[in-house]
Structure formats: structure tokens, C-alpha cells
């Protein structure tokens, strides 16, 4: 069983920065890939950034160059540093953690990010 908890959302002005954190706790299993997704009203949930167990990263085109995902594999924790934020980055951000053995994705409850002046 895997539990995922996000933190770090909030209100930030356009051009500002925000850092999200996500911790996955695994019971009798381990974590493979972890990632951040976001969903705004009227839109489907989509990938922001993902990182493999070995550290390989993948970013959505819309955030390339403005966002960095990092990981502490020993702690099953992933971070999302977001810079030069835009109003269109406003969304609920969800963290996902993939079970290494079952390949099932577990989701956190989400954290709201609002970019507004």
C-alpha cells in the first residue's frame, strides 16, 4: 500500500516562484516513478513533470525551462520547483507515485496553486 501527501501550494503573483513537496510512504513495497500532474476547471488532468527511480526527467512543453523536478529516492520524496509562474499555471496539482511491483499509480489529495496579482 502506498500513501501520497503533497504540500506547498498557495497564492503567488505572476513571475513568482513556488516549491511543491510530495512524500510517498510505501508499506511492503517500493516506489518507481513519481510525478506531478495538474488539473484546472474544465480541463483534464495532465502531466507537469515526472522523474524515474533512476532520475530521468520528463516535462510538459508548457513548463519546460520554468520548472524543475527533483527526487530524494531514499525518502520517496519528490519536489517541484516552479519559477516564472503564469496565471495559466493556476490549477490543483497532484502528486503520483507508482508502485515498483504492481505498477499501480497512487495519487495524493492535491494542492491548490493560484497565480494571480
N, C-alpha and C positions, 0 to 999 in steps of 0.2 A: 504494500500500500504506500502511496506517495501523497504527501500534503504539500501544497504550494501556497506561499504567502508573499504578497507584494507590499511594498511601502514606497513612499517618496513622492507621490503625486501632489498636485496643488495648482495654485494660480500663479502664472508668471507673465510678464509683459513680453510683447513681441521683441525678438532679438535676445531674449534672456536664455538662461540655462537651467536645466533640471536634471537630477540624477535619481533614477529609479533603482530599487533593490528588490531582489526576489530570492527567497530561501526555500529550497525543497528538502523535505525530510522524507527519507526512504526507510521503510521497515521491511527487512528480509529481501531487499532488492537493491539496485543501484540505478543511478541516473545516467542516461546517454545525452542526447541533445537537449538544450534548453533554448528558449526563445521568448521574444516579446511580440505581441500582436496588439492591434488596436481596432476599436470599433466606434464610429461616430453615428449619430442618429440618421437612419435611412440608408446606412451602408453596411456591407458585410464586414465581418472581422477579417483583417488582413495582416500579413507579416510586416513587422517593422525590421527586426533583426534576429538572427539566430546564431548559435555557436555550438559546435560539436564538442564531444568529450575531449577531443584532441586539440581544440582551439581554433578550428576552421570556422570562419565567419561568413555570413550571408546577409546582405542588406537590401531593403526595398529601394528602388530607384529614387523615390520621393524623399528619402532621408540620407542618401549617400553623401558622405562628406560632412554631414552635420551631426551624426550620431555614431557612438562607439559602444559596442557590446563587449564586455569582459567577463571573465569567469574565474571563480576560485573552485576548482574541481573537488578539492579535498573537503570543502564545506558545502558543496552542492548549492552554491550561491552565484547568481549572475547579476550584473549591473548594466544599466543602460544610461550612458551619459548623453544628454541631448543638448545641443548648442544651437544658437541662431534660430530659436523656435519661432514658428509662424502660427497665425490664427488657425490655419488648416491642420495643424498638428493636434488641435483640440479633440480629445476622444477619451474613452475609457481604455486604459492599457492593461492587457492581460499577460501574465507570465505562464508559459507552459514548460513542463518537464516530462521528458519521455522515459518510460521505464526501460532499462537496458535489456531486459529479458523478454517482456511481453510486448514491447514496442507501443504500448498504450500511452497516450498523451493525457497528462493531468493538468488541470487549469486552476489558477488562483481566482480570487473573487473579483479582481480588477481594482485599479486605482485611477481616479479621475485626474486628467491633465487638462487644464484650461489655459489657453494662451490668449490674453486679452489686455487691452490698455484701459 
